[in-house]
Amino acid sequence: MDKNTLENLEKLRKTDLHDPEWLSREEQKLRAHIKNSPLPPSRRGGSNVPPVLPPLPLAVIIAALAACAILAGVYFSRPTNTSLSPEPSPSMQLKTPEPTPFGTVTPTPEESVAPSPSETPLPSSSPSPDATSHSTPTPVVSATPSLIPHSGN
Amino acid sequence: MEHITEEQFIAYYQEYAPNIFKYCYFRVHSKEDAEDLAAKVFTKTWDYLAHGNTIDRMRAFLYRSAHNAIVDFYKTSKKDQEVSIHTFGEDTIDIPDDTSFVKDAETKMLVQNIKQQLHELPDAYREIIILRYLDELSIEEIAKVTEMTENNVSVKLHRAVEKLKSIVAIHG
């Protein structure tokens, strides 16, 4: 570099170009800015500031975590009485006794499975004309009481 | 890692504010803009500290902040302060003559002379020359400010000096 240029730069380095009033004015502004934005307590130099909270021992931390886990397990394992349980199906419903004027009548198994009249064929009242010889006549039973005395008198 | 108090930061301001102003002035060529940028550098640096951060080397950090502030200034400003190497000698270069604030006549001529020579350099070369010969930053500090490697800084500094020599030789 040219010697003259180097000398000029050297002179300029040692020369203040700023306005002293500007420097003082900006210093006041900077002090006000510093007051509005203080340093955090842990970053303030020049003093031994103790930490805000003492460090907890590891055993205390583990015990606290275990207690939280136990409480959470107890809380979530409780039976809940919610209305979300599905309604029982009609087939699962117990047959309740039907109230009648004479009392409750519990339906019996026979009545419950009684066939419908349309399903039962009616027996025939008279034999058919084409009946064969091996058909035996039906004995007639008298409806009047028997006059045969008892042998006991 | 150094913990800085408020009074220590004010002391840093009193020590480095004139140099930061000078650095900004030779980059933006305007006294008012240089003053605004220099003030912004210190308020931003304090905000950085107030957020719980620490600064290892205050001087390099301040120049780095000034470098970033000037880059932002170029992005937002409509003034074209860049002088390309290819336009050297082709067009008449109008240099903003904002040296009215310099009271001393000899100093005023000195500033105008340096501005004339530096203004013809690309901004990257101009910055390195200013940091090295005007602010006396080390190669390591210049590398931190410009975010280049120290080897790259050395190479660029050598090229900037050669370019400045050619400019001085042409103008006499």
Interface residues (C-beta under 8 A of the other chain):
Chain A: M1 D2 N4 T5 L6 N8 L9 E10 K11 L12 R13 T15 D16 L17 H18 D19 W22 L23 E26 E27 K29 L30 R31 H33 I34 S37 P38 L39 P40 S42 R43 R44 G45 G46
Chain B: E2 H3 I4 T5 E6 Q8 F9 I10 Y13 Q14 A17 P18 F21 K22 Y25 K31 E35 A38 A39 F42 T43 W46 D47 L49 A50 G52 T54 F101 V102 T107 L110 V111 N113 I114 Q117 I129 Y133 L134 D135 E136 V161 L164 K165 V168 A169
